[in-house]
Amino acid sequence: MLFFDWTPESRACTRLLKVAVAVMLAGSLCQCTSSKPKGDVVVSVKDQKLGIYGTDGKLAKKYVISTSKFGLGDQRGSNRTPLGTHEIVAKIGHGLPAGAVLKSRRWNGEVLKPNAPGRDPIVSRILWLKGTEKTNQNAFNRFIYIHGTPEENRLGQPASYGCVRMGMKDVVDLFNTVDVGAKVVITKDHLPRGAPDKADDGSPATVAPDASASGQPIEIARILPSEGEKKRAEENAAKSKTSDKAGPEKPAPASRKTKADAKVAGKTSSRTKGRA
């Protein structure tokens, strides 16, 4: 059997050992939980501008944007822009040209020019937001995005249906600057003041995405076009050579099932009429 001499000196050494172990554990915990992504974003409804801020709190870049023309809120079906803190949980459209039309988050092969007449689809890039507060918990399921718009002449004023709209090239720049997991704060106030690292002249921001950060949500970025989409892109490119005009989207053709149902309905109607 072993006996320990619990002298005051030995007890002091034990306490020091415990403190050392606690400090080591705290240090390792900080390394695991301090992976805050760079490039936090603030959207000002009052200014109708979006700013990117570095970890030092300085304003790195700002853009003109549009929030909802229906006002602010998070109610389902309201088409309003939700306030508060959000998180970028997905980035969609990597590598697509500016002006690429994204329908149901997929490129349909079409590319629009700024202010194309009669057109108002989502273009270029999508940064999908998820609310982190009770007051904006519906944002993700409401498909609240930061996305590009061809209606660049309406930027600077509320014009969207709930999302945060940006210029075709501006949203590409934002996409390449901030990372999945970045915080997005939508506020009624002005953009916070900060010394800009770059002039607002279209040059790249100095804040780089932190690709090494752990614990990040899955990034949905590389959605490559299918063969059908490539074919439609070639067809649209051929059409654009003959005409630069863009009109409203054509309605989708009726499916085979719909035509068959209509045919059956017609036969049933004629039989009923004959019996009457």
C-alpha positions, -999 to 999 in steps of 0.1 A, spaced: 0 0 0 13 35 -9 10 65 14 13 101 3 26 128 25 0 156 20 23 184 32 14 220 25 41 220 -2 26 190 -20 -9 204 -18 4 236 -34 20 217 -62 -13 198 -68 -32 231 -70 -7 244 -95 -10 213 -116 -48 216 -117 -45 252 -127 -21 243 -155 -44 216 -168 -74 240 -167 -54 266 -187 -44 240 -213 -80 228 -217 -93 263 -220 -67 271 -247 -77 241 -267 -114 249 -264 -107 285 -276 -90 271 -307 -120 250 -315 -147 276 -310 -130 308 -323 -133 300 -360 -154 331 -367 -156 335 -405 -143 368 -419 -163 392 -439 -194 399 -418 -221 418 -437 -245 446 -427 -275 455 -448 -289 490 -441 -326 495 -450 -323 532 -444 -293 537 -467 -303 509 -491 -267 498 -490 -247 467 -480 -214 468 -463 -187 442 -457 -167 445 -424 -135 429 -415 -127 413 -381 -112 446 -371 -146 463 -375 -135 484 -405 -157 488 -436 -140 470 -464 -166 475 -492 -201 488 -497 -227 483 -525 -260 498 -534 -289 473 -529 -327 470 -527 -348 455 -499 -385 447 -500 -410 472 -514 -435 456 -490 -416 467 -459 -400 447 -431 -411 415 -414 -407 377 -413 -443 366 -417 -448 338 -442 -462 350 -475 -456 387 -466 -428 393 -492 -411 415 -465 -374 417 -456 -366 402 -422 -345 422 -398 -319 409 -374 -290 386 -375 -287 359 -402 -261 334 -414 -251 326 -450 -258 288 -452 -254 283 -489 -236 299 -519 -251 290 -553 -239 299 -588 -201 294 -586 -184 301 -619 -215 312 -638 -214 344 -659 -228 376 -644 -264 378 -655 -269 340 -656 -306 333 -649 -311 311 -618 -345 294 -618 -352 272 -587 -315 277 -579 -304 262 -612 -290 280 -643 -314 277 -671 -288 285 -697 -298 321 -702 -277 352 -696 -293 387 -693 -279 421 -697 -284 449 -670 -319 464 -672 -332 439 -698 -367 451 -706 -396 431 -691 -374 408 -671 -370 404 -633 -355 370 -624 -328 360 -600 -294 363 -617 -257 358 -612 -254 344 -576 -274 334 -546 -263 337 -509 -291 319 -489 -298 333 -455 -310 316 -423 -323 337 -395 -306 331 -361 -333 349 -340 -369 342 -331 -380 373 -351 -364 360 -384 -367 322 -379 -388 319 -412 -361 334 -434 -346 302 -447 -379 285 -455 -391 318 -471 -361 316 -495 -346 349 -484 -315 354 -505 -289 380 -513 -290 378 -551 -284 396 -583 -311 414 -603 -312 427 -638 -332 457 -626 -301 477 -617 -319 510 -624 -341 503 -593 -313 497 -569 -310 522 -541 -348 520 -533 -370 493 -519 -380 471 -549 -377 434 -540 -401 408 -528 -383 401 -495 -347 394 -507 -317 417 -507 -310 426 -544 -276 436 -558 -262 445 -591 -252 416 -614 -214 421 -609 -216 433 -573 -232 401 -561 -204 381 -578 -179 403 -559 -197 397 -526 -199 359 -534 -162 358 -539 -154 378 -507 -175 363 -479 -177 327 -469 -204 303 -459 -211 309 -422 -206 347 -424 -230 367 -403 -254 391 -421 -272 418 -400 -302 435 -416 -309 467 -398 -332 498 -401 -303 521 -391 -275 535 -412 -244 515 -420 -219 515 -391 -191 540 -397 -157 526 -405 -126 535 -424 -129 518 -459 -99 497 -469 -107 502 -505 -126 529 -524 -161 520 -537 -148 518 -573 -155 481 -581 -121 468 -570 -119 436 -549 -123 440 -512 -94 432 -489 -113 409 -467 -107 373 -477 -129 343 -469 -116 321 -442 -117 287 -459 -99 269 -431 -126 277 -405 -140 246 -390 -176 238 -381 -189 256 -412 -223 247 -428 -220 227 -461 -214 251 -490 -236 246 -520 -215 264 -546 -205 242 -575 -238 234 -592 -226 226 -627 -248 229 -657 -263 198 -672 -261 189 -709 -296 202 -714 -287 235 -698 -255 238 -719 -276 232 -750 -301 259 -740 -272 283 -733 -259 277 -769 -294 283 -783 -298 315 -763 -264 327 -775 -274 321 -811 -306 340 -806 -288 369 -790 -268 374 -821 -299 381 -841 -317 401 -814 -307 418 -782 -342 423 -770 -354 403 -740 -391 398 -733 -411 382 -706 -406 345 -700 -427 322 -721 -451 300 -702 -440 264 -698 -455 240 -724 -482 217 -712 -470 183 -700 -479 151 -717 -500 142 -686 -519 174 -689 -527 169 -726 -538 133 -719 -560 144 -691 -576 170 -713 -582 144 -740 -599 121 -716 -619 150 -701 -631 159 -736 -643 123 -743 -661 122 -710 -677 155 -717 -690 144 -751 -704 112 -736 -722 131 -709 -736 155 -734 -749 127 -755 -767 112 -726 -783 145 -715 
